[in-house]
Amino acid sequence: MPVVHATEEAIAKAAQALARGETVAFPTETVYGLGANACDAHAVAKVFAAKARPRFNPLIVHVPDLTAAETYAEFDATACKLAEAFWPGPLSLVLPKRPDSGIADLVTAGLDTIALRAPNHPVAQALLAEAKLPIAAPSANRSGRISPTMASHVKAELDDIPAMILDGGPCPLGIESTVVGVTGDAPVLLRLGAVPREAIEAVLGQALPLANEDAAIASPGQLERHYAPNTPLRLGATDVHAGEALLAFGPNAPQGAVASINLSASGDLEEAAASLFASLRQLDDTGAKAIAVMPIPTNGLGEAINDRLRRAAKAR
């Protein structure tokens, strides 16, 4: 399917495609998603097939707001506090699924929990309003590959698999949503993402521990290898080896790379997060033998950036 500018007419046609059980790619403030009607198991199966995604890896369901989300999950006081603070926005919540939710079991990988998010992007919100159904949508790329932040990335990854690819321009945040589990006595950070841990802790008034790496998968983004280019990554690089490309950060980047992109010459972590995946794609196409990645601070959004790079660098 060719890329289509996200006009009102195109969004209406995309909503009709979702209602027919087809898949549609659309922008959010984080990355582009490949969406399907979350209540239609056959449609959701098309998402898994398109991505070659393991079926034990649950999907995030996109809804317009907290009122809609309460149709599908049970919200306690903590979950409501987080939704009110960060929705619409790049925070996903894993919550107890309502028995009568109507959500296909494949979406939740058969778990008794569900991941929900209200996106803060005009195209995503317009599509939800027009479709009037919950949209299960992982990132619109092959499983394990670099997440797409532009419509052209979706086209390169999935070609004509989606019924439509709605082009809403580059994703402003460029890194996936943060995922917090609110299913037990205390919330747990399941995936680092576009909302820094410190911002969530400030709302909670308590520390937010990261889930153990050996914990059962309850959220997208917990696979050990993920977000990966075909070219190997060398992390923490302070120099460049022969034949390497360079993913730089901050001033004083080393010279000698076959190609070089600086995520933020000024050291701005928001700027770095927004350009991370697009930069990895660009360097992956240079034919370099490896991509040297300069050290990136771990504070704020740097924690999520380093998480993505660590997973991308895992040996195949």
DACOR-V450803 format. One record per backbone hydrogen bond with DSSP energy under -0.5 kcal/mol. CO is the residue of the C=O (numbers start at 1). NH is the residue of the N-H. E is the energy in kcal/mol with one decimal. If there is no record, write none. Layout:
BEGIN
co:nh:e
CO:NH:E
CO:NH:E
END
This chain:
BEGIN
co:nh:e
2:165:-0.7
4:167:-3.2
5:7:-2.4
7:11:-2.6
8:12:-2.2
9:13:-2.1
10:14:-2.3
11:15:-2.3
12:16:-1.8
13:17:-2.0
14:18:-2.2
15:19:-2.1
16:20:-1.4
17:22:-2.6
18:21:-1.5
23:163:-2.8
23:164:-0.7
24:35:-3.5
25:166:-2.9
26:33:-3.0
29:173:-2.7
29:174:-0.7
30:174:-0.8
31:28:-0.6
32:140:-2.2
33:26:-2.2
33:35:-0.7
34:138:-0.8
35:24:-2.0
36:136:-2.4
37:40:-1.8
38:104:-2.6
39:41:-0.7
40:44:-2.4
41:45:-2.1
42:46:-1.1
43:47:-1.0
44:48:-1.8
45:49:-2.4
46:50:-2.6
47:51:-1.9
48:52:-1.1
48:53:-2.2
51:143:-3.4
54:57:-1.7
56:58:-0.8
59:115:-0.6
60:62:-0.5
60:137:-2.6
61:117:-2.0
62:135:-2.1
65:69:-2.0
66:70:-2.1
68:71:-1.5
69:72:-1.7
69:73:-1.4
72:98:-2.1
73:75:-0.6
74:76:-0.5
74:96:-0.5
76:80:-2.4
77:81:-2.1
78:82:-2.1
79:83:-2.6
80:84:-2.7
81:85:-1.5
82:86:-2.4
83:87:-2.3
89:91:-1.1
90:178:-2.3
92:180:-2.6
93:95:-0.6
93:116:-2.5
94:182:-3.1
95:114:-2.5
96:74:-2.5
98:101:-1.9
104:107:-1.2
104:108:-0.8
105:110:-2.3
106:109:-0.9
107:59:-2.9
108:111:-2.1
112:97:-2.5
114:95:-2.6
115:61:-2.9
116:93:-2.6
117:63:-2.5
117:119:-0.6
118:88:-0.6
118:89:-2.6
119:121:-0.6
121:125:-2.7
122:126:-2.2
123:127:-2.4
124:128:-2.3
125:129:-2.3
126:130:-2.2
127:131:-2.7
128:132:-2.2
134:38:-2.7
134:136:-0.6
135:62:-3.6
135:137:-0.5
136:36:-1.4
138:34:-2.6
139:141:-1.9
142:145:-2.3
144:228:-3.1
145:227:-0.6
148:32:-2.6
149:171:-2.4
150:153:-0.8
150:154:-1.3
151:155:-2.2
152:156:-2.1
153:157:-2.0
154:158:-3.4
154:159:-0.6
155:159:-1.7
158:161:-2.3
164:25:-2.8
165:4:-3.0
165:167:-0.5
166:168:-0.8
167:6:-2.1
174:277:-0.6
176:194:-2.0
178:92:-3.6
179:190:-2.2
179:191:-1.8
180:94:-2.6
180:182:-0.5
181:188:-2.1
188:181:-3.2
188:190:-0.8
189:211:-2.7
191:179:-2.3
194:196:-0.7
196:199:-0.7
196:200:-1.4
197:201:-2.6
198:202:-1.9
199:203:-1.2
200:204:-2.6
201:205:-2.5
201:206:-0.9
207:209:-0.6
209:189:-3.2
212:215:-1.7
219:222:-0.8
224:226:-0.5
228:146:-0.6
232:291:-2.6
233:235:-0.5
234:237:-0.5
234:293:-3.2
241:244:-2.0
243:289:-2.2
243:290:-0.6
244:258:-2.6
245:292:-3.1
246:248:-0.8
246:261:-2.3
247:294:-2.4
248:263:-2.8
259:246:-2.6
261:248:-2.9
261:263:-0.6
264:250:-2.6
264:267:-1.4
267:269:-0.6
268:272:-1.9
269:273:-2.5
270:274:-2.1
271:275:-1.2
272:276:-0.8
273:276:-0.7
275:279:-2.3
276:280:-2.3
277:281:-2.2
278:282:-2.1
279:283:-2.6
280:284:-2.1
281:285:-0.9
282:285:-0.6
283:286:-1.5
283:288:-0.5
290:245:-2.6
290:292:-0.6
291:234:-2.8
292:247:-3.4
292:294:-0.5
293:237:-2.7
299:302:-2.2
300:303:-1.5
301:305:-2.3
302:306:-2.5
303:307:-1.5
304:308:-2.3
305:309:-2.3
306:310:-2.5
307:311:-2.1
308:312:-2.3
309:313:-1.6
310:314:-0.5
311:226:-0.5
311:314:-0.8
END
